[in-house]
């Protein structure tokens, strides 16, 4: 796509679609009702999606496994987050645990 006009038009269409999609949620929420079971499933699906994203990011690197250091760092972050530590402490602790393990030669 070397045509700048087409590129700008595509960006505007995508921006408009994104805006319409975000606007539709609050607008339609008051007009559409879901059964309680469907609402519960949507809540659970959010947690499952986030957990799968964390697992994929923590356990893989490229096309293979990530080694031991990164999952242990993520585990340390998870434990601190579960104990309601401040976000900055969680991130720094995860980075520190991973860095120390890699410094010790653990991949």
Long-range contacts (C-beta under 8 A, 24 or more apart in sequence): 67-106, 67-107, 68-101, 68-106, 68-107, 69-97, 69-98, 69-101, 69-102, 69-106, 69-107, 70-98, 72-97, 72-98, 72-101, 73-97, 73-98, 73-101
